[in-house]
Amino acid sequence: MTPECQLLGTLGCHLCEVAQAVLMPFVESGLLVELLDIAEHEELVERYGLRIPVLRRCDTGAELDWPFAGAQVVDFLR
């Protein structure tokens, strides 16, 4: 079973848009990814403001920092 994930980013972030494009084939194959705008949560801005985009697994809390490619996402989801 594929874990659910969150993609932490914000509107207007070019790298976040690129990360979404990298994740799109996984989403089309059934991966559930919640887009979480860090700008809506002060504590997330403090924690992730310089790191976004970040892919976070909901089941383990593991995080994959940008830059990442499809092969790294596959390894991260195992």
C-alpha positions as CSV (number, residue, x, y, z in Angstrom):
1,M,0.0,0.0,0.0
2,T,1.4,3.4,-1.0
3,P,1.7,5.9,1.9
4,E,-0.1,9.2,1.9
5,C,2.2,12.3,1.6
6,Q,2.1,16.0,2.0
7,L,4.0,18.4,-0.2
8,L,4.9,21.5,1.8
9,G,5.3,24.6,-0.2
10,T,3.6,27.9,-1.0
11,L,1.9,29.8,-3.8
12,G,4.3,31.4,-6.3
13,C,7.1,29.1,-5.5
14,H,8.6,27.9,-8.8
15,L,10.5,25.0,-7.2
16,C,7.2,23.9,-5.6
17,E,5.6,23.8,-9.1
18,V,8.5,21.7,-10.4
19,A,8.1,19.3,-7.5
20,Q,4.4,18.9,-8.2
21,A,5.3,18.0,-11.8
22,V,7.8,15.4,-10.5
23,L,5.1,13.9,-8.3
24,M,2.3,14.0,-11.0
25,P,3.1,10.5,-12.4
26,F,2.9,9.1,-8.8
27,V,-0.4,10.8,-8.2
28,E,-1.7,9.4,-11.5
29,S,-0.7,6.0,-10.2
30,G,-2.6,6.4,-7.0
31,L,-0.3,8.3,-4.6
32,L,-2.3,10.7,-2.4
33,V,-0.5,14.0,-2.0
34,E,-1.9,16.8,0.0
35,L,-0.6,20.2,-1.0
36,L,0.1,22.2,2.2
37,D,0.7,25.9,2.0
38,I,3.2,26.8,4.7
39,A,2.3,30.5,4.5
40,E,-1.0,29.6,6.3
41,H,0.9,28.3,9.4
42,E,3.5,30.5,11.2
43,E,5.2,27.4,12.7
44,L,5.6,25.8,9.3
45,V,7.1,29.0,7.8
46,E,9.7,29.0,10.6
47,R,10.5,25.3,10.1
48,Y,10.3,25.0,6.3
49,G,10.6,28.5,5.0
50,L,14.1,28.0,3.6
51,R,13.6,24.3,2.7
52,I,10.5,24.1,0.5
53,P,9.5,22.2,-1.3
54,V,9.5,19.2,1.1
55,L,7.7,15.9,0.6
56,R,6.6,14.4,3.9
57,R,5.2,11.0,4.5
58,C,2.1,11.0,6.7
59,D,2.7,7.5,8.2
60,T,6.3,7.9,9.3
61,G,6.9,11.7,9.3
62,A,10.0,11.1,7.1
63,E,10.9,14.1,4.9
64,L,12.5,14.4,1.5
65,D,14.0,17.8,0.8
66,W,14.2,19.4,-2.6
67,P,15.8,18.7,-5.1
68,F,14.4,15.2,-5.8
69,A,13.7,13.2,-8.9
70,G,11.4,10.4,-9.6
71,A,13.9,7.7,-8.6
72,Q,14.4,9.4,-5.2
73,V,10.7,9.5,-4.7
74,V,10.4,5.8,-5.4
75,D,13.1,5.0,-2.8
76,F,11.5,7.4,-0.3
77,L,8.1,5.7,-0.6
78,R,9.5,2.2,0.0
